[in-house]
Amino acid sequence: MAESNVYLPRSQLALRMSSDGPHVTVLQAPAGYGKSALFDQWQRDAQARHLGVARLNLEAHHSEPQRLLADLLSALRHAHIALPPRFEQHLAGPDPADGDVHERLAELAHALGAAREAGASHGPGERGTLLLLDGLEKLTDGGAGLRSLVEEAGGGLHVALAGRTRPALPLSRLYVDGAVQEIGAQQLRFSPQEVASCLEVAGVVLPGTAALEQVIERTEGWPAGLRLLGDALHELPARSAIDIALAAAWSRIAVYFAEQALADASSQVRAFLVDTAPLKRLCAPLCDALTGRTDAGHLLETCERQGLFMHRVAQRPDEFYRHGLFSEYLRGEFCKLPMPEQQRLHGRASDWLRHQGRFEEAFEHAIAADEPERAAGILDACSDWRGSMLGRRLLSLTAQLPATVLEHHPRTLLATAWQAIFSWEFDQADELLRVCRCVLDQLEQHQDLPERQLAEFEHLYLHQQMMLGLFQNDMPRVQQLCDRLMQDYVSATPWIKASLLISLIQANTDQYRLRDAESLAARARKLLERSGHPLPLIPLAAAMARVRLISNLDQSSIDELTRETDNAVNNRWPEAPVAAGMVAVPLAEMHYERNETARAWELLDRHLSPVPNFGFLDAWLSGRLVRSRLLQLVGDHIGSLAALEIRQAWAPEGGLKRLRSFFAADRIRLLLHEGRIAEAVRVGRDTGALGPPEDMLPDRGGASASKEVQATAFVRLALAQGRFGDALRVCARWRGFLDGAGAARGVVRWGTLTAAVLLMSGQQRAAQRALRQAIIAAAPGRYLRSILDEGPDIGRLLLDHPQLATDTPEPARAFGRSLVAAFEQEMCRETVSPARNAPGASAGMQEAGLSGRSEEQVVPGAKLSTREIEMLQMVAAGLMNREVAERLAMTEGSVKWYLHHLYRKLGVTRRTRAVNRARELGVVR
């Protein structure tokens, strides 16, 4: 197929011809990259500018200087470019002696370069001459005979050389002078727009962007490949898949490679290309190891120089890669070798790659060599107690091994189980650990391993079981295994010992056993500092953040997490972003608890990933809950609920249990706040929050964070259904339990929830006492949001009786004043969500898919209290907020608070509409 039979203008590759610019252009690329087509474009452009253009397609005989000069002069005459008289005589006379030809070529270049300055007319060549020489690869001297012509180019003469091979010319001086323009395969590749245009010329219109991207990926913008693919697509039914079209075009592509790329290659080069076909990246030592030769470096450079689709890797000049389609062709030729020869080559490649630490590639070659035992040994070599340096890819690799082979490699089994756990593939982890248990039992029975090594595997097995329990929220099991390992696993590394202590802290925290946390943390800290890990304290800081958040939130805890977050952000370790999230998200929750919402937004926007990362579940969970509450604060109720949705793709069923319990509790709270009682009851029924009251108590089946959030959901639903006795009973038991456990935040939350239940049941004095106790408990840790988030009923109770917050001992009194001010501020908060792109809106507030509401939602069946009716009558009489506050002995902020919820009950957003609605209902006249 001719390269120039389709004309696509390529303006970005226009030839630069000027007296002060490059006067030599080297166009070098493998076959099919459109070199001749680009020469056609340059020829048309030069002729349109009234330049002289002479073109010579080089052949093997042009390696003889006399023939080269003679045919070059003939091409100039054919282009009607005037020649000096001495060259006219040369055309008619005999060839000069060999020694004179190079001088004549230099003289010709000088004469053509000077013609523009001397010419008085405007004939061809008198405004400049473009000399196009195509087919350098056909010259036996690689173009060395052109040296004198190229070196003397300049002024009005521009020489363009094209070929598949690099010209054998000493161009270093010209490069230094900026006289050479070089264009290679990378520049000749078609851009996405050119790919689409090329296929359109062939009568093919792709169905969408994805198809275009697939074409570009497979062909790498290779013009000849695109033309062959376009022909196949044109012959196939409309909207055929790209893979089908490539399969249809493959025979033509293979013939093109055989006839165009490899036609002139030596048998030695052909054999080298086929033998190394399975390699993704090529370097001389690997190719020597594979082929058993010692000249791979020379052969790689020969392939590159001869335009055999061989390119150097950027920043790695000693490594090469091949065009994807050419690699496929060579792999097809490789598969024609006898099977023993294929396996031998794969085995050699596997050995070399393993010794270089390139385990995944080594594994792939071992599998291709049909040596699964060798492949399993490679995985053993790169596996340790934390899994494998292959990461999650280990799961797909071990799946390629027969079960009978894998059973003989407990180290790989354990490493794969570790990766399955951290990928939330709990069923697969269970199965791997089951097989590992059988293997260890057999090894122990037959004494196939030294006792010390068998004990090491036994401890690693128990460690994996502990980690699985941690991820599956089976905290009693975690505690049991941690205790056992801490006693028996004396040979554990500092990191393993520290991980056991951290896991024990997490298990104890989940069960509200907080008293030993600080001593365990001190032991873990010493071990982590010896571990050599780039960010050793991150896991410990994340675990202790939960302890301090629920027991004693203070400024030192916030400062410590801030330091660890900054350390992770500034660290170049690949896993640093995940590590930063492990501490930044609980830090955001701490700031949220103190009502520092702007800082919480900032941290979540930067560090909370859209989906939960492995080893990051608790932090991600708390971050998602905080994000939901922040969205509620700005009036985005739809977005607040959307933040609590669980997508099945996040994890298998076992990994969703903990998420469901926490998310369901907050969904119920939000739905009840909006008066959507039926929906809330449905969520409670689906998640078990409507069980018997006895099942919600902390002493039935043990206490845990998951059970606590389920109990809060139960209380809220019982409150909505008027079951005040059940609600109060659960509240009292949990508050007492958490008080004894030292969980200050839980005491605050349950005390505030108790006040809400008492208030709704008509026990106002008791509600006041419960709220006052909650405020006193919240003061040391400044748990503002644990009280604020309980909603308007608690706000009304506090603002009607501000002495609950102010008639308390210090420091509770100062905290109480902050709480009152915060409630008053929330009364004045706009209930309409800000536009997603409004100036100053947080990125978190602008989260995709979340939208605000322009009107508040009516609360079905909501009843107006006596105080609300009294206030509404004053508003209808025309009194301002300040006047209403004076008559009712309230603050103006309290009046705004009441009116805010009054509007919500009436389903309006304005004062006048509230009055009109009240008159319609007969509340006021």
Residue pairs with C-beta under 8 A, 6 or more apart in sequence:
1 224
1 227
1 228
1 256
2 36
3 32
3 33
3 34
3 35
3 36
3 37
3 223
3 224
4 34
4 36
4 37
4 39
4 40
6 37
6 198
6 201
6 227
7 37
7 40
7 41
8 37
8 190
8 194
8 197
8 198
8 201
9 41
10 38
10 41
10 194
13 38
13 41
13 183
13 187
13 188
14 41
14 42
14 45
15 25
15 42
15 45
15 46
15 130
15 158
15 160
15 181
16 22
16 25
16 181
17 23
17 46
17 51
17 128
17 130
17 158
19 155
19 156
21 178
21 181
22 158
22 178
22 179
22 180
22 181
23 113
23 153
23 154
23 155
23 157
23 158
23 159
23 179
24 150
24 153
24 158
24 159
24 160
24 161
24 171
24 174
24 179
24 180
24 181
25 158
25 159
25 160
25 161
25 180
25 181
25 182
25 183
26 161
26 166
26 167
26 171
26 180
26 181
26 182
26 183
27 35
27 38
27 39
27 160
27 161
27 162
27 163
27 183
28 136
28 162
28 163
28 164
28 165
28 166
28 167
28 182
28 183
28 184
28 307
29 35
29 164
29 183
29 184
29 185
29 188
29 307
30 164
30 185
30 261
30 307
30 308
30 309
30 323
31 164
31 224
31 256
31 260
31 261
31 307
32 222
32 223
32 224
32 225
32 256
32 260
33 185
33 188
33 189
33 222
33 223
33 224
34 188
34 223
34 224
35 134
35 162
35 163
35 188
36 134
36 162
37 223
38 162
38 183
38 188
39 55
39 132
39 134
39 160
39 162
42 130
42 132
42 160
43 53
43 55
43 130
43 132
46 52
46 53
46 130
47 53
49 127
50 122
50 124
50 127
51 124
51 125
51 127
51 128
51 129
51 130
52 76
52 79
52 80
52 81
52 123
52 124
52 125
52 126
52 127
52 128
52 129
52 130
53 79
53 124
53 129
53 130
53 132
54 72
54 75
54 76
54 78
54 79
54 81
54 129
54 130
54 131
54 132
55 75
55 79
55 131
55 132
55 133
55 134
56 62
56 71
56 72
56 75
56 131
56 132
56 133
56 134
57 134
57 135
58 133
58 134
58 135
58 136
58 138
58 139
58 163
59 135
59 138
60 138
60 139
60 140
61 67
62 68
62 71
62 138
62 139
62 145
63 139
63 140
63 141
63 145
65 98
65 101
65 102
65 105
65 145
66 95
66 96
66 98
66 101
68 101
68 105
68 145
68 146
69 90
69 95
69 101
69 104
69 105
69 108
70 90
70 91
70 95
72 105
72 108
72 131
72 149
73 83
73 87
73 90
73 91
73 108
74 91
76 83
76 112
76 125
76 129
77 83
77 91
79 124
79 125
80 123
80 124
81 112
81 124
81 125
81 129
82 115
82 123
82 124
82 125
82 126
83 111
84 111
87 104
87 108
87 111
90 96
90 104
96 104
102 145
102 147
102 148
103 148
105 146
105 148
105 149
105 152
106 148
106 149
106 151
106 152
108 149
109 148
109 149
109 150
109 151
109 152
109 153
109 154
109 157
109 159
110 152
112 125
112 129
112 131
112 156
112 157
113 129
113 152
113 153
113 154
113 155
113 156
113 157
114 155
114 156
115 125
115 126
115 129
115 156
116 125
116 126
116 127
116 128
116 129
116 155
116 156
117 155
117 156
119 125
119 126
119 127
120 126
125 156
127 156
128 156
128 157
128 158
129 156
129 157
129 158
130 158
130 160
131 153
131 157
131 158
131 159
131 160
132 160
132 162
133 146
133 159
133 160
133 161
133 162
134 162
134 163
135 162
135 163
136 142
136 143
136 161
136 162
136 163
136 164
136 165
136 167
137 163
137 164
137 165
137 264
137 306
137 307
138 163
139 145
141 168
142 165
142 166
142 167
142 168
143 161
143 163
143 167
143 168
143 169
144 168
144 169
146 159
146 161
146 167
146 169
147 169
147 170
149 159
150 159
150 161
150 169
150 171
150 174
151 173
151 174
153 159
153 179
154 179
161 167
163 307
164 306
164 307
165 305
165 306
165 307
166 304
166 305
171 180
174 180
185 311
186 311
188 223
189 220
189 221
189 222
190 198
190 221
190 222
190 223
190 226
191 221
192 212
192 213
192 216
194 221
195 212
195 215
195 216
195 219
195 221
195 226
196 206
196 212
198 223
198 226
198 227
198 230
199 205
199 206
199 215
199 226
199 229
199 230
199 233
201 230
202 227
202 230
202 231
202 233
202 234
203 230
203 234
204 230
204 233
204 234
206 212
206 215
207 239
211 242
214 242
215 226
215 229
215 242
218 229
218 242
218 246
218 324
218 325
219 225
219 226
219 229
219 324
219 325
220 323
220 324
220 325
222 323
222 325
224 256
224 260
225 253
225 325
228 249
228 252
228 253
228 256
229 242
229 245
229 246
229 249
231 249
231 252
232 245
232 246
232 248
232 249
232 252
233 240
233 245
235 248
236 244
236 245
236 248
253 325
253 329
254 329
254 332
257 325
257 326
257 329
261 307
261 308
261 309
261 326
262 270
262 273
262 308
264 306
265 273
265 306
265 308
268 299
269 299
269 302
269 303
269 306
269 308
272 287
272 291
272 293
272 296
272 299
272 303
273 303
273 308
273 330
274 330
274 333
274 334
274 337
275 290
275 291
275 334
275 345
276 282
276 287
276 290
276 291
277 327
277 330
277 331
277 333
277 334
278 331
278 334
278 345
278 346
278 349
278 365
278 368
279 286
279 287
279 290
279 349
280 321
280 361
281 313
281 319
281 320
281 321
282 300
282 310
282 319
282 320
282 321
282 322
283 300
283 318
283 319
283 320
284 296
284 297
284 300
284 318
285 296
285 352
286 296
286 349
286 352
286 353
287 293
287 296
287 299
287 300
288 294
288 295
288 296
289 348
289 349
289 351
289 352
290 345
290 348
290 349
290 352
291 345
292 348
293 299
300 310
300 320
303 310
303 320
304 310
304 311
304 312
304 320
308 326
309 322
309 323
309 326
310 320
310 321
310 322
311 320
311 321
311 322
311 323
312 319
312 320
313 319
313 320
313 321
322 330
334 342
334 345
335 342
337 345
342 368
342 369
343 368
343 369
343 370
343 371
344 369
346 365
346 366
346 368
346 369
347 365
347 366
347 369
347 371
347 374
349 361
349 362
349 365
350 362
350 363
350 365
350 366
350 369
350 371
350 374
350 375
350 378
351 362
353 359
353 361
353 362
353 365
354 362
354 378
354 381
357 382
359 378
359 379
359 381
359 382
359 389
359 390
360 390
360 393
360 397
362 378
363 375
363 378
363 379
363 397
366 372
366 374
366 375
366 378
367 375
367 400
372 401
372 402
372 405
373 405
373 408
375 397
375 400
375 401
375 405
376 401
376 405
376 406
376 408
376 409
376 412
377 409
379 388
379 390
379 394
379 397
379 398
379 401
379 409
379 412
379 415
380 409
380 411
380 412
382 388
382 389
382 390
383 394
383 411
383 412
383 414
383 415
384 415
385 414
385 418
385 460
385 463
385 493
385 496
386 418
386 495
387 394
387 415
387 416
387 418
387 419
387 422
388 394
388 412
388 415
388 416
388 418
388 419
390 397
391 419
392 419
392 422
392 423
394 415
394 416
394 419
395 416
395 419
395 420
395 423
395 425
395 428
398 406
398 412
398 416
403 435
406 412
406 413
406 435
407 413
407 435
407 438
407 439
408 439
410 436
410 439
410 440
410 443
410 457
410 461
411 457
413 432
413 435
413 436
413 439
414 436
414 457
414 460
414 461
414 464
416 432
417 429
417 432
417 433
417 436
417 464
417 468
418 464
418 467
420 426
420 428
420 429
420 432
421 429
421 464
421 467
421 468
421 471
422 471
422 614
422 615
423 614
424 471
424 614
424 650
424 651
424 652
424 654
424 655
425 652
426 468
426 471
426 472
426 652
426 654
426 655
427 652
427 654
429 464
429 468
430 468
433 461
433 464
433 465
433 468
436 461
436 464
437 461
440 454
440 457
440 458
440 461
442 448
443 449
443 454
443 457
444 454
449 457
452 491
455 491
456 491
459 485
459 488
459 489
459 491
459 492
462 481
462 484
462 485
462 489
463 481
463 485
463 489
463 496
463 499
463 500
465 477
465 481
466 477
466 478
466 481
466 482
466 485
466 500
466 503
467 503
469 475
469 477
469 478
469 481
470 478
470 503
470 506
470 507
471 617
471 655
472 654
472 655
472 657
473 510
473 657
473 658
473 704
473 706
475 506
475 507
475 510
475 511
475 704
476 507
476 511
476 702
478 503
478 504
478 506
478 507
479 504
479 507
479 508
479 511
482 500
482 501
482 503
482 504
482 507
483 504
485 492
485 500
486 497
486 500
486 501
486 504
489 496
489 497
489 500
492 500
493 531
494 527
494 528
494 530
494 531
495 527
495 528
495 531
495 533
497 527
498 524
498 527
498 528
498 531
498 539
498 540
499 539
501 520
501 521
501 523
501 524
501 527
502 524
502 539
502 540
502 543
504 520
505 517
505 520
505 521
505 524
505 540
505 543
505 544
505 547
506 543
506 546
506 618
508 514
508 516
508 517
508 520
509 517
509 543
509 546
509 547
509 550
509 705
510 704
510 705
510 706
511 702
511 703
511 704
512 550
512 703
512 704
512 705
512 737
512 738
512 741
512 743
512 746
513 741
514 547
514 550
514 551
514 741
514 742
514 743
515 742
517 544
517 547
517 551
521 540
521 543
521 544
521 547
524 540
525 537
525 540
528 536
528 537
528 539
528 540
529 536
529 537
534 571
534 573
534 576
535 564
535 567
535 568
535 571
535 573
535 576
535 579
537 564
538 564
538 568
538 579
538 582
538 583
539 582
541 560
541 561
541 564
541 582
541 583
542 582
542 583
542 586
542 618
542 619
544 557
545 557
545 561
545 583
545 586
545 587
545 590
546 586
546 618
548 554
548 557
549 557
549 586
549 589
549 590
549 593
549 745
550 743
550 744
550 745
550 746
551 742
551 743
551 744
551 745
552 742
552 744
552 780
552 781
553 590
553 593
553 594
553 744
553 745
553 781
553 782
553 783
554 780
554 781
557 590
558 587
558 590
558 591
561 583
561 584
561 586
561 587
561 590
562 587
564 583
565 580
565 583
565 584
565 587
565 603
565 607
568 576
568 577
568 579
568 580
568 582
568 583
568 584
569 576
569 580
571 579
573 579
577 607
578 613
578 615
578 616
580 607
581 607
581 608
581 609
581 613
581 616
581 619
581 620
581 623
582 615
582 616
582 619
583 619
584 603
584 606
584 607
585 603
585 604
585 607
585 608
585 619
585 620
585 622
585 623
585 626
586 619
586 622
587 603
588 599
588 600
588 603
588 604
588 607
588 608
588 623
588 626
589 600
589 622
589 623
589 626
591 597
591 599
591 600
591 603
592 600
592 626
592 629
592 630
592 785
593 745
593 781
593 782
593 783
593 784
593 785
593 786
594 782
594 784
594 785
595 784
595 785
595 788
595 822
597 630
597 633
598 842
600 626
600 630
601 630
601 842
601 843
601 844
601 845
602 842
604 623
604 626
604 627
604 630
604 844
605 842
605 843
605 844
607 623
608 620
608 623
608 624
608 627
609 616
609 620
611 647
611 649
611 650
612 620
612 621
612 650
612 651
612 659
613 620
617 655
617 658
617 659
621 658
621 659
621 662
624 643
624 644
624 663
625 644
625 662
625 663
625 666
627 643
627 844
627 847
628 640
628 641
628 643
628 644
628 666
628 670
629 640
629 666
629 785
629 789
630 844
630 845
631 637
631 639
631 640
631 643
631 844
631 845
631 847
631 850
632 640
632 670
633 826
633 829
634 833
634 834
634 845
634 852
635 829
635 830
635 831
635 832
635 833
635 852
635 853
636 833
636 845
636 850
636 851
636 852
636 853
637 670
637 674
637 853
637 857
638 850
638 851
638 852
638 853
639 833
639 847
639 849
639 850
639 851
639 852
640 670
641 667
641 670
641 671
642 849
642 850
643 847
643 850
644 663
644 666
644 667
644 670
645 663
646 656
646 659
646 660
646 663
648 656
650 656
650 659
651 659
657 706
658 706
660 687
661 687
661 706
661 709
661 710
662 706
662 709
664 683
664 684
664 686
664 687
664 689
664 709
664 710
664 713
665 689
665 709
665 710
665 712
665 713
667 680
667 683
668 680
668 683
668 684
668 689
668 713
668 716
668 717
669 712
669 713
669 716
671 677
671 679
671 680
671 683
672 680
672 716
672 717
672 720
673 791
674 857
674 859
675 857
675 858
675 859
675 860
675 861
675 862
677 720
677 860
680 716
680 717
680 720
681 690
681 717
681 720
681 721
683 689
684 690
684 713
684 714
684 717
687 710
687 713
688 710
689 710
689 713
689 714
689 717
690 714
690 717
691 714
693 714
693 718
693 726
693 729
693 730
694 700
695 701
696 707
696 710
696 711
696 714
696 715
696 730
697 711
697 730
697 733
697 734
698 707
698 708
698 711
698 733
698 734
698 737
699 733
699 737
701 707
703 737
703 741
708 734
708 746
711 730
711 734
712 749
712 753
714 726
714 727
714 730
715 727
715 730
715 731
715 753
715 757
716 753
718 724
718 726
718 727
718 730
719 727
719 756
719 757
719 760
724 757
724 760
724 761
727 757
728 754
728 757
728 758
728 761
731 750
731 753
731 754
731 757
732 754
734 746
734 750
735 746
735 747
735 750
735 751
735 754
738 746
738 747
738 750
739 747
744 777
744 778
744 780
744 781
744 783
745 781
745 783
745 786
747 774
747 777
748 774
748 777
748 778
748 781
748 783
748 786
748 787
749 786
751 770
751 771
751 773
751 774
751 777
752 770
752 771
752 774
752 786
752 787
752 790
752 794
753 790
754 770
754 774
755 767
755 768
755 770
755 771
755 774
755 790
755 794
755 797
756 767
756 790
756 791
756 793
756 794
758 764
758 766
758 767
758 770
759 767
759 793
759 794
759 797
760 793
764 797
767 797
768 797
768 801
768 804
771 787
771 794
771 797
771 798
771 804
772 804
772 805
772 808
774 787
775 787
775 804
775 805
775 808
775 812
775 815
775 816
775 819
776 808
776 809
776 812
777 783
778 784
778 786
778 787
778 815
778 819
779 808
779 811
779 812
779 814
779 815
779 816
780 811
782 815
782 818
784 815
784 818
784 819
784 822
787 794
787 819
788 795
788 819
788 822
788 823
788 826
792 897
792 900
792 901
795 823
795 826
795 827
795 897
796 894
796 897
796 898
796 901
797 804
798 804
798 805
798 819
798 820
798 823
799 820
799 823
799 824
799 890
799 891
799 893
799 894
799 897
800 867
800 890
800 894
802 820
802 891
804 816
805 812
805 813
805 815
805 816
805 817
805 819
805 820
806 813
806 816
806 817
806 820
807 813
808 816
823 893
823 897
824 891
824 893
824 894
824 896
824 897
825 893
826 897
827 893
827 894
827 896
827 897
827 900
828 893
828 896
831 856
831 900
831 904
831 909
832 852
832 853
832 854
832 909
833 845
833 851
833 852
833 853
834 840
834 841
834 845
834 852
835 841
835 852
836 845
836 846
836 850
836 851
836 852
837 846
855 907
855 909
856 903
856 904
856 907
856 908
856 909
857 904
857 907
858 904
858 905
858 906
858 907
859 904
859 905
859 907
862 904
862 905
863 905
864 872
864 902
864 905
864 923
867 888
867 898
868 898
868 901
868 902
868 905
869 923
869 924
870 888
871 884
871 888
871 895
871 898
871 899
871 902
872 902
872 914
872 915
872 918
872 923
872 924
873 923
873 924
874 883
874 884
874 887
875 884
875 899
875 911
875 914
875 915
876 915
876 918
876 919
876 924
879 887
881 892
881 895
881 896
881 899
882 892
884 890
884 895
885 891
885 892
885 894
885 895
888 895
899 911
899 914
902 914
903 909
903 910
903 914
906 913
906 914
906 917
906 918
907 917
908 914
908 917
915 924
918 924
919 925
